């Protein structure tokens, strides 16, 4: 489970890569990209096949993203997450946020074994401020249920 300190540390970083945007524009990665940029983050979308998605320039790999990058938001199926985490480590990216549904035990273990600060099983839009009303409500519900990171 992610700690409050790891969540706070990650969202304090302003230069992020994001792996998991769709060319159709209909996936969570696209929404996360738009919201993070609107919140003032510099976000570098990574897409191995697209030069741009929705008008945003994409980089083909984490290694090709302009440095320094403080963290990577991962919004891909769990079967792909371990590869992304390995690429993040190889690119010197010290933090990984595995969006809910992207986490895998193998990828989490890799992060822990390679001293990568990892957040998993959490939604970044609940914590990146200012959170929208839906994400504030979600965070409030999780607070009541005792599910927020401690």
matplotlib code that plots the C-alpha trace (Angstrom):
import matplotlib.pyplot as plt

x = [0.0, 1.2, 2.2, 0.9, 4.5, 5.1, 1.9, 2.8, 6.3, 5.1, 2.5, 5.1, 7.2, 6.4, 8.1, 6.4, 6.3, 3.1, 2.9, -0.5, -2.2, -4.4, -4.6, -8.4, -8.3, -10.8, -8.6, -7.8, -4.2, -5.5, -7.7, -4.9, -2.6, -5.1, -5.8, -2.2, -1.2, -4.1, -2.8, 0.6, 2.6, 5.0, 4.0, 5.8, 3.5, 5.3, 3.8, 6.0, 4.1, 2.5, 4.4, 1.5, -1.8, -4.6, -2.1, 0.4, 3.9, 4.8, 8.2, 8.8, 10.3, 11.2, 14.8, 14.0, 12.1, 13.9, 15.7, 15.3, 12.0, 10.9, 8.4, 6.4, 2.6, 1.9, -1.6, -1.1, -2.4, -0.6, 1.1, 3.0, 3.8, 6.9, 8.5, 7.6, 9.1, 12.3, 12.6, 12.0, 14.8, 17.1, 16.2, 17.0, 13.5, 13.2, 9.5, 6.6, 2.9, 1.0, -2.5, -5.3, -5.5, -2.0, -0.2, 1.3, 3.1, 6.1, 6.4, 5.8, 8.5, 10.9, 10.5, 11.1, 14.2, 15.6, 14.9, 12.2, 9.6, 6.4, 2.7, 0.2, -3.5, -4.3, -5.7, -3.3, -6.2, -7.4, -4.2, -2.8, -4.2, -6.5, -8.6, -11.9, -15.1, -15.4, -11.9, -12.4, -15.6, -13.8, -11.0, -13.5, -15.3, -12.0, -11.1, -14.4, -13.8, -10.2, -8.7, -6.5, -2.7, -1.3]
y = [0.0, 3.5, 5.8, 9.4, 10.5, 8.8, 10.3, 13.8, 13.5, 12.4, 15.1, 17.8, 16.9, 19.2, 17.4, 14.1, 11.6, 9.8, 6.4, 5.3, 7.9, 6.5, 7.8, 7.7, 10.2, 8.1, 6.5, 7.6, 8.4, 11.2, 12.6, 12.4, 14.2, 17.1, 17.5, 17.4, 20.0, 22.2, 21.9, 23.3, 20.1, 19.7, 16.4, 14.4, 11.9, 8.7, 6.7, 4.2, 4.7, 8.2, 11.4, 13.3, 12.5, 15.1, 17.9, 16.9, 15.9, 12.4, 10.8, 7.2, 6.1, 7.2, 7.4, 10.0, 12.3, 15.6, 15.4, 15.7, 14.0, 13.6, 10.8, 8.8, 8.1, 4.7, 4.1, 0.8, -2.7, -4.6, -6.9, -3.9, -2.1, -4.1, -3.1, 0.5, 0.4, -1.1, 1.6, 4.3, 2.8, 2.7, 6.3, 7.4, 8.3, 8.0, 7.9, 5.8, 6.2, 3.1, 4.4, 2.2, -0.8, -0.6, -2.1, -5.6, -7.4, -7.8, -4.1, -3.1, -5.6, -4.2, -0.7, -1.7, -3.7, -0.8, 2.0, 3.6, 5.5, 3.9, 4.7, 2.1, 1.4, 5.1, 7.7, 10.6, 12.9, 12.5, 13.9, 16.4, 19.7, 21.4, 18.2, 18.5, 18.0, 14.3, 13.5, 15.5, 13.6, 10.3, 11.3, 12.3, 8.9, 7.1, 9.2, 8.1, 4.5, 4.6, 3.8, 6.8, 6.3, 6.6]
z = [0.0, -0.8, 2.1, 2.5, 2.4, -1.0, -2.4, -1.2, -2.5, -5.9, -6.5, -5.4, -8.5, -11.4, -14.3, -15.1, -17.9, -18.7, -20.3, -21.4, -23.7, -26.4, -30.0, -29.7, -26.8, -24.9, -22.2, -18.7, -19.6, -21.9, -19.2, -16.7, -19.1, -19.6, -15.9, -14.9, -17.5, -16.4, -12.8, -13.9, -14.3, -17.2, -18.6, -21.3, -23.0, -24.0, -26.9, -28.8, -32.1, -32.2, -32.7, -31.2, -29.5, -29.3, -30.3, -27.6, -28.8, -27.7, -27.1, -28.2, -24.9, -21.4, -22.4, -25.0, -22.7, -21.9, -18.6, -15.7, -15.2, -11.6, -12.0, -14.4, -14.3, -15.6, -17.1, -19.1, -18.5, -15.7, -18.2, -19.6, -16.3, -15.4, -18.7, -18.1, -14.6, -15.9, -18.6, -15.9, -13.8, -16.9, -17.6, -14.1, -13.2, -9.4, -8.9, -10.3, -9.9, -11.0, -11.6, -10.3, -12.5, -13.9, -10.9, -11.0, -8.1, -10.3, -11.1, -7.4, -6.3, -9.0, -7.7, -4.1, -5.1, -7.1, -4.6, -6.9, -4.9, -5.9, -5.4, -6.5, -6.0, -6.0, -8.4, -9.0, -9.8, -6.2, -4.9, -7.5, -6.4, -7.0, -7.2, -9.1, -7.3, -8.2, -7.0, -3.8, -3.2, -3.9, -1.5, 1.1, 0.8, 1.1, 4.2, 5.8, 4.9, 6.2, 2.7, 2.3, 2.5, 6.0]

ax = plt.figure().add_subplot(projection="3d")
ax.plot(x, y, z, "-o")
ax.set_aspect("equal")
plt.show()
